[in-house]
Amino acid sequence: MNDLTLPAAMNDTEIEDAAWAAIEMPFTVEALTNFCDDIERLFRINPMLEFKSWKAIDKDTFAVSGRNISHEIPFDFEFELRVTRRPDGCLIEYDKGIKSSTELKIEKSDMGSKLTITDRYERLPIEERESHMGEVDKSLVTWANYLQRFIHMWQRWSKFKLWRWYMRRVWQPMKPTARRITYMLLWISVVEVALILLGVGIYFAEYA
């Protein structure tokens, strides 16, 4: 069960210059908080962001560059983000661009726990925001959906050391297109192996 919400387009009131998405999962607040502590992983799960670089300046400050493909015409980004940890999540602030901050809030829910992601667009004066609408990040709902799927998968498979190593060292640095290609190649390989085994099975059934 999830609640994914994008409000109407930004207008002349600050409170509406924001977008949010919420997901619920059958995990404890502690487990979800621990997962969300890795900020780089959270951002890289977003399939609409293609990262060129992600460099740590200090423990909670990162220099980031890449391309956002959530628009019909993709746009490049380059900024520093700073993370302020909170008991119920964190606040991520950007030093440039139309988006001023992203807030992650974690709380209990009937299902177990709930993560609410809120993007705020309050940096520029109201009269300048319209000219920067092409830089609004439209990937929020997609990001929330992918986070929900990934966290479920992580809870199920992270007990296997080899799987954790692959996801952190191989999968995570990949661009979204490379992940899709790899996924297709793996399935093709699985099908090929299955066909070979089927052929072997038929041979032994007929001639053994």
N, CA, C and O of each residue as an XYZ file, in Angstrom:
832
protein
N       0.842     -1.192      0.000
C       0.000      0.000      0.000
C       0.874      1.236      0.000
O       1.834      1.305      0.768
N       0.573      2.204     -0.830
C       1.350      3.431     -0.834
C       0.451      4.611     -1.157
O      -0.684      4.452     -1.606
N       0.989      5.799     -0.915
C       0.260      7.040     -1.171
C       1.205      7.961     -1.898
O       2.065      8.585     -1.276
N       1.062      8.058     -3.216
C       1.960      8.839     -4.036
C       1.218     10.067     -4.541
O       0.234      9.944     -5.271
N       1.679     11.242     -4.158
C       0.937     12.457     -4.442
C       1.827     13.543     -4.993
O       2.884     13.836     -4.435
N       1.398     14.146     -6.096
C       2.031     15.354     -6.608
C       0.974     16.442     -6.651
O      -0.057     16.262     -7.299
N       1.200     17.584     -5.972
C       0.224     18.657     -6.008
C       0.214     19.346     -7.350
O       1.015     19.029     -8.229
N      -0.696     20.292     -7.507
C      -0.788     21.050     -8.747
C       0.497     21.801     -9.004
O       1.346     21.920     -8.121
N       0.641     22.315    -10.232
C       1.853     23.023    -10.620
C       2.115     24.185     -9.679
O       1.179     24.745     -9.108
N       3.367     24.548     -9.513
C       3.738     25.619     -8.620
C       3.045     26.920     -9.016
O       2.919     27.228    -10.201
N       2.599     27.675     -8.022
C       2.021     28.974     -8.306
C       2.564     30.010     -7.345
O       3.711     29.902     -6.911
N       1.768     31.015     -7.000
C       2.331     32.141     -6.274
C       2.236     32.008     -4.753
O       2.389     33.008     -4.050
N       1.993     30.829     -4.233
C       2.010     30.660     -2.786
C       3.098     29.678     -2.413
O       3.210     28.607     -3.009
N       3.910     30.046     -1.416
C       5.073     29.246     -1.085
C       4.703     27.831     -0.664
O       5.391     26.876     -1.023
N       3.619     27.692      0.094
C       3.268     26.378      0.611
C       2.951     25.387     -0.502
O       3.040     24.177     -0.295
N       2.583     25.885     -1.679
C       2.258     25.010     -2.792
C       3.460     24.778     -3.705
O       3.371     24.017     -4.669
N       4.594     25.437     -3.402
C       5.794     25.235     -4.190
C       6.538     24.009     -3.665
O       7.713     24.082     -3.306
N       5.841     22.902     -3.630
C       6.404     21.663     -3.108
C       5.692     20.485     -3.746
O       4.566     20.604     -4.228
N       6.365     19.354     -3.741
C       5.779     18.099     -4.221
C       6.156     17.019     -3.221
O       7.234     17.075     -2.628
N       5.292     16.046     -3.026
C       5.589     15.020     -2.050
C       5.076     13.652     -2.517
O       4.180     13.540     -3.355
N       5.682     12.636     -1.939
C       5.260     11.257     -2.187
C       5.466     10.481     -0.898
O       6.448     10.699     -0.188
N       4.557      9.588     -0.596
C       4.644      8.793      0.630
C       4.471      7.315      0.313
O       3.626      6.943     -0.501
N       5.272      6.476      0.957
C       5.175      5.030      0.779
C       5.133      4.364      2.153
O       5.797      4.810      3.088
N       4.352      3.301      2.265
C       4.264      2.533      3.502
C       4.812      1.133      3.272
O       4.629      0.545      2.206
N       5.493      0.607      4.297
C       6.116     -0.704      4.173
C       6.007     -1.472      5.479
O       5.959     -0.865      6.548
N       5.968     -2.801      5.410
C       5.841     -3.623      6.615
C       7.169     -3.825      7.331
O       7.537     -4.955      7.651
N       7.884     -2.744      7.581
C       9.168     -2.803      8.264
C       9.139     -1.861      9.462
O       8.307     -0.955      9.522
N      10.032     -2.069     10.400
C      10.089     -1.205     11.561
C      10.644      0.162     11.172
O      11.320      0.308     10.153
N      10.347      1.149     11.995
C      10.892      2.491     11.774
C      12.425      2.449     11.813
O      13.091      3.118     11.023
N      12.970      1.663     12.732
C      14.427      1.552     12.847
C      15.045      0.988     11.581
O      16.065      1.495     11.115
N      14.441     -0.066     11.012
C      14.975     -0.675      9.798
C      14.928      0.301      8.630
O      15.880      0.391      7.854
N      13.825      1.031      8.501
C      13.706      1.997      7.414
C      14.673      3.155      7.608
O      15.259      3.642      6.641
N      14.846      3.601      8.852
C      15.792      4.682      9.137
C      17.217      4.274      8.792
O      17.964      5.061      8.211
N      17.598      3.059      9.143
C      18.935      2.571      8.834
C      19.163      2.514      7.330
O      20.243      2.863      6.853
N      18.156      2.077      6.580
C      18.298      2.014      5.132
C      18.482      3.415      4.543
O      19.330      3.618      3.674
N      17.696      4.370      5.010
C      17.720      5.727      4.459
C      18.952      6.520      4.876
O      19.155      7.640      4.409
N      19.770      5.952      5.745
C      20.976      6.656      6.194
C      22.001      6.787      5.080
O      22.843      7.684      5.120
N      21.943      5.898      4.075
C      22.863      5.946      2.930
C      22.258      6.857      1.858
O      21.477      6.405      1.021
N      22.622      8.135      1.891
C      22.012      9.131      1.006
C      22.360      8.880     -0.458
O      21.507      9.017     -1.335
N      23.603      8.515     -0.718
C      23.995      8.271     -2.118
C      23.173      7.137     -2.712
O      22.695      7.249     -3.841
N      23.001      6.060     -1.979
C      22.208      4.936     -2.488
C      20.773      5.367     -2.776
O      20.198      4.983     -3.795
N      20.195      6.168     -1.875
C      18.825      6.633     -2.086
C      18.682      7.354     -3.417
O      17.754      7.085     -4.180
N      19.609      8.278     -3.694
C      19.529      9.045     -4.935
C      19.791      8.164     -6.150
O      19.139      8.330     -7.181
N      20.719      7.244     -6.050
C      21.061      6.418     -7.207
C      19.964      5.414     -7.552
O      19.924      4.913     -8.676
N      19.083      5.116     -6.615
C      17.955      4.236     -6.917
C      16.993      4.909     -7.879
O      16.272      4.225     -8.606
N      16.969      6.226     -7.899
C      16.066      6.981     -8.785
C      16.444      6.725    -10.246
O      17.538      7.111    -10.659
N      15.574      6.086    -11.046
C      15.923      5.740    -12.434
C      15.897      6.937    -13.384
O      16.285      6.817    -14.546
N      15.443      8.088    -12.892
C      15.390      9.288    -13.726
C      16.638     10.158    -13.592
O      16.744     11.194    -14.250
N      17.584      9.745    -12.745
C      18.814     10.510    -12.540
C      20.018      9.718    -13.041
O      20.259      8.595    -12.599
N      20.766     10.308    -13.962
C      21.997      9.702    -14.468
C      23.172     10.487    -13.896
O      23.384     11.641    -14.268
N      23.932      9.877    -13.003
C      25.005     10.584    -12.317
C      26.325     10.490    -13.078
O      26.726      9.422    -13.540
N      26.986     11.642    -13.192
C      28.341     11.675    -13.744
C      29.361     11.532    -12.617
O      30.379     10.858    -12.772
N      29.078     12.173    -11.482
C      29.998     12.083    -10.342
C      29.230     12.268     -9.038
O      28.203     12.946     -8.984
N      29.757     11.649     -8.001
C      29.235     11.806     -6.644
C      30.449     11.769     -5.714
O      31.031     10.707     -5.490
N      30.828     12.924     -5.175
C      32.037     13.013     -4.361
C      31.689     13.535     -2.975
O      30.965     14.520     -2.831
N      32.215     12.858     -1.956
C      31.995     13.281     -0.579
C      32.971     14.401     -0.217
O      34.185     14.232     -0.332
N      32.444     15.536      0.216
C      33.271     16.640      0.704
C      33.567     16.435      2.182
O      34.701     16.618      2.625
N      32.562     16.061      2.931
C      32.711     15.603      4.306
C      31.604     14.579      4.553
O      30.959     14.120      3.610
N      31.386     14.224      5.804
C      30.446     13.145      6.119
C      29.034     13.413      5.591
O      28.338     12.487      5.174
N      28.620     14.667      5.611
C      27.247     14.987      5.241
C      27.131     16.003      4.106
O      26.064     16.584      3.907
N      28.215     16.221      3.361
C      28.183     17.155      2.231
C      28.757     16.468      0.998
O      29.808     15.830      1.066
N      28.055     16.603     -0.139
C      28.449     15.895     -1.351
C      28.382     16.828     -2.561
O      27.480     17.658     -2.671
N      29.350     16.678     -3.463
C      29.339     17.387     -4.744
C      28.815     16.415     -5.789
O      29.365     15.329     -5.974
N      27.745     16.815     -6.472
C      27.021     15.902     -7.345
C      26.817     16.536     -8.715
O      26.546     17.733     -8.813
N      26.945     15.738     -9.774
C      26.629     16.211    -11.127
C      26.026     15.072    -11.920
O      26.253     13.899    -11.624
N      25.246     15.437    -12.940
C      24.618     14.410    -13.767
C      23.528     14.987    -14.631
O      23.540     16.173    -14.962
N      22.573     14.132    -15.001
C      21.481     14.543    -15.894
C      20.157     14.000    -15.356
O      20.055     12.851    -14.926
N      19.149     14.872    -15.399
C      17.798     14.497    -15.005
C      16.991     14.228    -16.274
O      16.838     15.120    -17.109
N      16.470     13.000    -16.429
C      15.763     12.630    -17.650
C      14.256     12.532    -17.421
O      13.553     11.871    -18.185
N      13.758     13.190    -16.369
C      12.327     13.124    -16.072
C      11.499     14.021    -16.994
O      10.275     13.894    -17.043
N      12.157     14.927    -17.724
C      11.467     15.781    -18.693
C      11.643     15.219    -20.102
O      12.533     14.408    -20.356
N      10.790     15.659    -20.998
C      10.940     15.270    -22.403
C      12.284     15.743    -22.932
O      12.928     15.060    -23.728
N      12.699     16.925    -22.479
C      14.037     17.434    -22.784
C      14.857     17.340    -21.502
O      14.655     18.156    -20.602
N      15.775     16.380    -21.381
C      16.574     16.228    -20.151
C      17.402     17.481    -19.870
O      17.715     18.249    -20.780
N      17.749     17.675    -18.608
C      18.597     18.812    -18.248
C      19.713     18.343    -17.322
O      19.532     17.421    -16.527
N      20.866     18.992    -17.438
C      22.018     18.663    -16.604
C      21.914     19.369    -15.254
O      21.284     20.420    -15.135
N      22.538     18.780    -14.249
C      22.580     19.420    -12.933
C      23.969     19.278    -12.337
O      24.701     18.334    -12.636
N      24.310     20.223    -11.499
C      25.569     20.205    -10.760
C      25.377     21.060     -9.511
O      25.106     22.257     -9.607
N      25.516     20.449     -8.355
C      25.292     21.185     -7.120
C      25.975     20.460     -5.960
O      26.442     19.331     -6.104
N      26.022     21.129     -4.814
C      26.411     20.501     -3.568
C      25.162     20.296     -2.738
O      24.289     21.162     -2.694
N      25.076     19.164     -2.085
C      23.952     18.920     -1.183
C      24.494     18.648      0.211
O      25.515     17.984      0.385
N      23.787     19.177      1.190
C      24.170     18.969      2.587
C      23.038     18.300      3.336
O      21.880     18.699      3.217
N      23.378     17.275      4.113
C      22.392     16.479      4.834
C      22.392     16.855      6.311
O      23.433     16.839      6.966
N      21.231     17.188      6.818
C      21.056     17.422      8.251
C      20.234     16.270      8.813
O      19.063     16.106      8.471
N      20.860     15.471      9.680
C      20.186     14.302     10.241
C      19.187     14.744     11.311
O      19.445     15.670     12.080
N      18.049     14.064     11.343
C      17.012     14.332     12.314
C      16.557     13.017     12.941
O      16.770     11.953     12.360
N      15.930     13.075     14.129
C      15.446     11.836     14.748
C      14.442     11.083     13.879
O      14.357      9.856     13.944
N      13.675     11.823     13.058
C      12.652     11.178     12.230
C      12.991     11.202     10.744
O      12.096     11.105      9.904
N      14.286     11.331     10.408
C      14.689     11.352      8.998
C      15.831     12.311      8.756
O      16.808     12.325      9.504
N      15.710     13.115      7.710
C      16.773     14.069      7.410
C      16.260     15.162      6.470
O      15.226     15.016      5.818
N      17.016     16.254      6.422
C      16.751     17.345      5.495
C      17.958     17.468      4.577
O      19.090     17.579      5.048
N      17.721     17.450      3.263
C      18.784     17.571      2.267
C      18.636     18.927      1.587
O      17.615     19.192      0.953
N      19.640     19.785      1.712
C      19.584     21.130      1.148
C      20.570     21.256     -0.009
O      21.675     20.717      0.046
N      20.160     21.974     -1.063
C      20.965     22.136     -2.273
C      21.497     23.566     -2.344
O      20.805     24.514     -1.972
N      22.729     23.711     -2.825
C      23.329     25.049     -2.836
C      22.965     25.847     -4.083
O      23.221     27.051     -4.134
N      22.376     25.207     -5.088
C      21.966     25.922     -6.299
C      20.853     25.151     -6.994
O      20.558     24.009     -6.642
N      20.234     25.797     -7.995
C      19.134     25.178     -8.713
C      17.793     25.631     -8.154
O      17.734     26.266     -7.101
N      16.726     25.306     -8.858
C      15.402     25.745     -8.443
C      14.918     25.008     -7.194
O      14.151     25.564     -6.408
N      15.359     23.761     -7.003
C      14.936     22.995     -5.821
C      15.788     23.417     -4.628
O      17.017     23.401     -4.694
N      15.126     23.792     -3.542
C      15.861     24.244     -2.359
C      16.187     23.101     -1.398
O      17.247     23.107     -0.773
N      15.283     22.115     -1.273
C      15.531     21.050     -0.307
C      14.655     19.827     -0.595
O      13.639     19.905     -1.285
N      15.093     18.703     -0.039
C      14.310     17.471     -0.022
C      14.273     16.977      1.409
O      15.315     16.810      2.042
N      13.083     16.745      1.913
C      12.929     16.264      3.289
C      12.473     14.811      3.285
O      11.532     14.449      2.578
N      13.141     13.987      4.074
C      12.741     12.597      4.286
C      12.217     12.476      5.709
O      12.941     12.748      6.666
N      10.970     12.072      5.848
C      10.365     11.918      7.167
C       9.890     10.489      7.344
O       9.147      9.968      6.512
N      10.319      9.854      8.428
C       9.996      8.459      8.701
C       9.166      8.388      9.976
O       9.525      8.983     10.991
N       8.062      7.663      9.921
C       7.183      7.553     11.070
C       6.488      6.201     11.076
O       6.499      5.475     10.082
N       5.886      5.877     12.210
C       5.130      4.631     12.314
C       3.844      4.728     11.505
O       3.295      5.811     11.301
N       3.380      3.571     11.049
C       2.099      3.511     10.351
C       1.417      2.201     10.709
O       2.013      1.340     11.355
N       0.169      2.050     10.289
C      -0.556      0.814     10.561
C       0.130     -0.390      9.922
O       0.070     -1.503     10.443
N       0.785     -0.148      8.781
C       1.469     -1.237      8.088
C       2.807     -1.557      8.740
O       3.278     -2.692      8.662
N       3.421     -0.574      9.379
C       4.740     -0.747      9.974
C       5.476      0.578     10.041
O       5.719      1.115     11.122
N       5.831      1.104      8.861
C       6.513      2.387      8.796
C       6.124      3.126      7.521
O       5.643      2.526      6.560
N       6.339      4.425      7.531
C       5.966      5.273      6.398
C       7.087      6.257      6.120
O       7.618      6.887      7.034
N       7.442      6.381      4.855
C       8.444      7.351      4.408
C       7.762      8.395      3.540
O       7.133      8.064      2.534
N       7.887      9.653      3.930
C       7.345     10.760      3.139
C       8.506     11.598      2.609
O       9.351     12.065      3.373
N       8.533     11.778      1.294
C       9.577     12.574      0.634
C       8.940     13.864      0.135
O       7.952     13.827     -0.598
N       9.501     15.003      0.528
C       8.967     16.294      0.117
C      10.047     17.123     -0.549
O      11.071     17.425      0.064
N       9.823     17.495     -1.804
C      10.710     18.423     -2.529
C      10.142     19.825     -2.411
O       8.952     20.036     -2.646
N      10.984     20.789     -2.047
C      10.536     22.178     -1.935
C      11.285     23.045     -2.937
O      12.477     22.859     -3.182
N      10.555     23.994     -3.509
C      11.084     24.889     -4.539
C      10.902     26.329     -4.078
O      10.055     27.058     -4.594
N      11.708     26.728     -3.100
C      11.525     28.029     -2.468
C      12.747     28.935     -2.612
O      12.773     30.030     -2.048
N      13.759     28.491     -3.359
C      14.986     29.272     -3.412
C      14.820     30.579     -4.186
O      15.207     31.645     -3.706
N      14.242     30.492     -5.385
C      14.150     31.656     -6.260
C      12.955     32.526     -5.903
O      11.959     32.020     -5.384
N      13.034     33.833     -6.171
C      11.861     34.694     -6.003
C      10.718     34.189     -6.874
O      10.939     33.595     -7.930
N       9.500     34.434     -6.419
C       8.316     33.920     -7.106
C       8.309     34.316     -8.579
O       7.946     33.512     -9.437
N       8.706     35.549     -8.872
C       8.634     36.037    -10.245
C       9.633     35.348    -11.168
O       9.483     35.412    -12.388
N      10.662     34.681    -10.606
C      11.663     34.001    -11.423
C      11.373     32.521    -11.625
O      11.968     31.887    -12.496
N      10.476     31.972    -10.840
C      10.283     30.524    -10.855
C       9.700     30.009    -12.167
O      10.052     28.921    -12.622
N       8.823     30.780    -12.765
C       8.175     30.337    -13.996
C       9.178     30.044    -15.096
O       8.998     29.104    -15.869
N      10.240     30.851    -15.171
C      11.237     30.679    -16.230
C      12.133     29.462    -15.991
O      12.915     29.087    -16.865
N      12.022     28.845    -14.813
C      12.847     27.679    -14.493
C      12.020     26.404    -14.358
O      12.481     25.420    -13.780
N      10.801     26.420    -14.890
C       9.942     25.247    -14.762
C      10.537     24.009    -15.422
O      10.224     22.884    -15.032
N      11.397     24.213    -16.423
C      12.042     23.079    -17.088
C      13.047     22.367    -16.216
O      13.545     21.308    -16.595
N      13.368     22.932    -15.027
C      14.312     22.323    -14.097
C      13.607     21.663    -12.912
O      14.264     21.145    -12.009
N      12.284     21.681    -12.914
C      11.547     21.016    -11.837
C      11.724     19.504    -11.975
O      11.558     18.947    -13.060
N      12.057     18.861    -10.884
C      12.283     17.412    -10.902
C      10.945     16.684    -10.906
O      10.217     16.715     -9.914
N      10.619     16.027    -12.020
C       9.350     15.309    -12.155
C       9.465     13.827    -11.792
O       8.551     13.041    -12.038
N      10.596     13.465    -11.206
C      10.834     12.036    -10.963
C      10.372     11.563     -9.590
O      10.558     10.391     -9.263
N       9.777     12.431     -8.778
C       9.522     12.100     -7.378
C       8.666     10.847     -7.198
O       9.026      9.965     -6.418
N       7.547     10.757     -7.902
C       6.660      9.597     -7.762
C       7.363      8.319     -8.244
O       7.267      7.272     -7.604
N       8.062      8.418     -9.369
C       8.827      7.263     -9.870
C       9.880      6.840     -8.861
O      10.059      5.648     -8.607
N      10.580      7.817     -8.282
C      11.608      7.540     -7.275
C      11.003      6.800     -6.081
O      11.557      5.802     -5.620
N       9.862      7.294     -5.582
C       9.215      6.649     -4.437
C       8.836      5.204     -4.753
O       9.028      4.316     -3.923
N       8.300      4.966     -5.947
C       7.943      3.605     -6.348
C       9.155      2.692     -6.384
O       9.107      1.565     -5.891
N      10.245      3.180     -6.969
C      11.465      2.374     -7.055
C      12.077      2.145     -5.681
O      12.605      1.066     -5.413
N      12.012      3.152     -4.802
C      12.505      2.974     -3.442
C      11.728      1.876     -2.729
O      12.314      1.031     -2.052
N      10.413      1.891     -2.885
C       9.591      0.891     -2.232
C       9.967     -0.517     -2.699
O      10.117     -1.433     -1.890
N      10.116     -0.671     -4.009
C      10.486     -1.988     -4.548
C      11.882     -2.410     -4.097
O      12.115     -3.565     -3.743
N      12.807     -1.443     -4.119
C      14.190     -1.763     -3.761
C      14.288     -2.159     -2.295
O      14.979     -3.122     -1.963
N      13.604     -1.428     -1.409
C      13.685     -1.731      0.018
C      13.105     -3.111      0.311
O      13.653     -3.853      1.127
N      12.000     -3.461     -0.350
C      11.455     -4.810     -0.203
C      12.497     -5.845     -0.635
O      12.719     -6.843      0.051
N      13.128     -5.592     -1.778
C      14.136     -6.521     -2.295
C      15.334     -6.595     -1.354
O      15.873     -7.678     -1.124
N      15.757     -5.455     -0.807
C      16.904     -5.417      0.091
C      16.627     -6.227      1.360
O      17.482     -6.978      1.829
N      15.429     -6.066      1.902
C      15.071     -6.812      3.106
C      15.084     -8.322      2.854
O      15.387     -9.108      3.751
N      14.755     -8.711      1.638
C      14.664    -10.140      1.324
C      16.022    -10.765      1.036
O      16.281    -11.895      1.450
N      16.904    -10.039      0.326
C      18.121    -10.643     -0.187
C      19.420    -10.162      0.461
O      20.472    -10.752      0.218
N      19.374     -9.110      1.277
C      20.621     -8.539      1.788
C      21.359     -9.450      2.768
O      22.505     -9.172      3.121
N      20.724    -10.526      3.207
C      21.415    -11.474      4.086
C      22.510    -12.234      3.342
O      23.374    -12.853      3.963
N      22.469    -12.184      2.002
C      23.493    -12.869      1.206
C      24.624    -11.892      0.880
O      24.401    -10.876      0.222
N      25.817    -12.197      1.335
C      26.960    -11.302      1.210
C      27.285    -10.990     -0.242
O      27.564     -9.837     -0.573
N      27.255    -11.995     -1.119
C      27.580    -11.787     -2.529
C      26.573    -10.850     -3.180
O      26.946    -10.002     -3.991
N      25.303    -10.997     -2.832
C      24.264    -10.124     -3.385
C      24.480     -8.677     -2.939
O      24.358     -7.754     -3.744
N      24.804     -8.477     -1.647
C      25.062     -7.122     -1.141
C      26.241     -6.503     -1.869
O      26.211     -5.327     -2.230
N      27.293     -7.310     -2.087
C      28.472     -6.796     -2.775
C      28.117     -6.365     -4.189
O      28.534     -5.295     -4.631
N      27.352     -7.186     -4.905
C      26.966     -6.856     -6.281
C      26.143     -5.578     -6.333
O      26.391     -4.717     -7.176
N      25.168     -5.447     -5.445
C      24.296     -4.283     -5.475
C      25.056     -3.000     -5.138
O      24.788     -1.948     -5.718
N      25.988     -3.083     -4.217
C      26.728     -1.877     -3.811
C      27.853     -1.537     -4.788
O      28.039     -0.369     -5.130
N      28.593     -2.530     -5.234
C      29.805     -2.277     -6.020
C      29.583     -2.291     -7.524
O      30.335     -1.661     -8.268
N      28.562     -2.999     -7.976
C      28.325     -3.126     -9.416
C      27.044     -2.398     -9.822
O      27.075     -1.504    -10.667
N      25.934     -2.779     -9.225
C      24.635     -2.216     -9.622
C      24.525     -0.731     -9.313
O      24.114      0.044    -10.176
N      24.881     -0.320     -8.109
C      24.671      1.062     -7.672
C      25.382      2.092     -8.546
O      24.766      3.104     -8.882
N      26.646      1.893     -8.935
C      27.307      2.914     -9.775
C      26.802      2.953    -11.216
O      27.098      3.905    -11.938
N      26.049      1.943    -11.652
C      25.576      1.902    -13.038
C      24.578      3.020    -13.325
O      23.855      3.471    -12.436
N      24.552      3.454    -14.577
C      23.485      4.335    -15.019
C      22.216      3.497    -15.210
O      22.306      2.296    -15.462
N      21.047      4.110    -15.095
C      19.794      3.347    -15.255
C      19.718      2.557    -16.555
O      19.207      1.437    -16.565
N      20.221      3.126    -17.656
C      20.180      2.393    -18.930
C      21.048      1.142    -18.868
O      20.677      0.096    -19.402
N      22.206      1.248    -18.215
C      23.091      0.087    -18.083
C      22.440     -0.995    -17.229
O      22.606     -2.186    -17.492
N      21.694     -0.572    -16.198
C      20.998     -1.560    -15.362
C      19.952     -2.318    -16.164
O      19.810     -3.534    -16.028
N      19.218     -1.586    -17.006
C      18.182     -2.241    -17.817
C      18.791     -3.213    -18.807
O      18.272     -4.312    -19.003
N      19.896     -2.814    -19.435
C      20.568     -3.695    -20.388
C      21.093     -4.943    -19.684
O      20.939     -6.059    -20.180
N      21.717     -4.739    -18.515
C      22.230     -5.874    -17.745
C      21.115     -6.821    -17.360
O      21.267     -8.040    -17.442
N      19.986     -6.256    -16.935
C      18.826     -7.072    -16.547
C      18.345     -7.923    -17.720
O      18.059     -9.109    -17.555
N      18.255     -7.314    -18.906
C      17.808     -8.056    -20.085
C      18.796     -9.147    -20.463
O      18.394    -10.254    -20.819
N      20.102     -8.836    -20.387
C      21.114     -9.825    -20.720
C      21.075    -11.003    -19.750
O      21.239    -12.154    -20.156
N      20.855    -10.710    -18.465
C      20.765    -11.798    -17.487
C      19.586    -12.710    -17.779
O      19.699    -13.932    -17.684
N      18.441    -12.105    -18.137
C      17.277    -12.929    -18.450
C      17.491    -13.736    -19.727
O      17.064    -14.887    -19.814
N      18.149    -13.140    -20.715
C      18.470    -13.879    -21.940
C      19.369    -15.072    -21.609
O      19.181    -16.173    -22.127
N      20.359    -14.826    -20.727
C      21.259    -15.913    -20.339
C      20.500    -17.023    -19.615
O      20.763    -18.206    -19.834
N      19.551    -16.635    -18.744
C      18.757    -17.627    -18.024
C      17.933    -18.456    -18.995
O      17.845    -19.676    -18.860
N      17.330    -17.792    -19.976
C      16.524    -18.505    -20.968
C      17.400    -19.449    -21.791
O      17.005    -20.579    -22.077
N      18.593    -18.979    -22.170
C      19.495    -19.822    -22.956
C      19.904    -21.067    -22.172
O      19.924    -22.168    -22.721
N      20.231    -20.895    -20.888
C      20.607    -22.035    -20.055
C      19.432    -22.999    -19.926
O      19.608    -24.216    -19.989
N      18.222    -22.443    -19.745
C      17.030    -23.286    -19.623
C      16.801    -24.087    -20.896
O      16.440    -25.262    -20.832
N      17.009    -23.460    -22.059
C      16.833    -24.172    -23.328
C      17.868    -25.276    -23.505
O      17.566    -26.355    -24.013
N      19.096    -24.984    -23.076
C      20.148    -26.007    -23.167
C      19.788    -27.204    -22.282
O      19.895    -28.354    -22.706
N      19.365    -26.920    -21.056
C      18.986    -27.998    -20.144
C      17.793    -28.773    -20.683
O      17.721    -29.993    -20.541
N      16.851    -28.056    -21.306
C      15.703    -28.732    -21.899
C      16.147    -29.666    -23.018
O      15.680    -30.799    -23.129
N      17.081    -29.151    -23.861
C      17.600    -29.988    -24.929
C      18.302    -31.222    -24.415
O      18.132    -32.309    -24.966
N      19.102    -31.065    -23.347
C      19.797    -32.195    -22.755
C      18.788    -33.186    -22.203
O      18.933    -34.399    -22.356
N      17.747    -32.637    -21.547
C      16.721    -33.515    -20.977
C      16.004    -34.318    -22.047
O      15.744    -35.507    -21.866
N      15.680    -33.667    -23.174
C      15.005    -34.361    -24.275
C      15.913    -35.440    -24.877
O      15.457    -36.534    -25.209
N      17.203    -35.113    -25.013
C      18.153    -36.090    -25.582
C      18.211    -37.344    -24.732
O      18.103    -38.456    -25.247
N      18.383    -37.165    -23.418
C      18.480    -38.344    -22.550
C      17.152    -39.101    -22.478
O      17.139    -40.323    -22.327
N      16.037    -38.377    -22.586
C      14.736    -39.041    -22.552
C      14.545    -39.902    -23.796
O      13.927    -40.964    -23.741
N      15.091    -39.424    -24.930
C      14.901    -40.149    -26.196
C      15.930    -41.245    -26.403
O      15.611    -42.313    -26.924
N      17.183    -40.978    -25.989
C      18.260    -41.884    -26.399
C      18.961    -42.590    -25.238
O      19.704    -43.548    -25.453
N      18.733    -42.130    -24.034
C      19.478    -42.778    -22.906
C      18.848    -44.119    -22.546
O      19.324    -44.801    -21.639
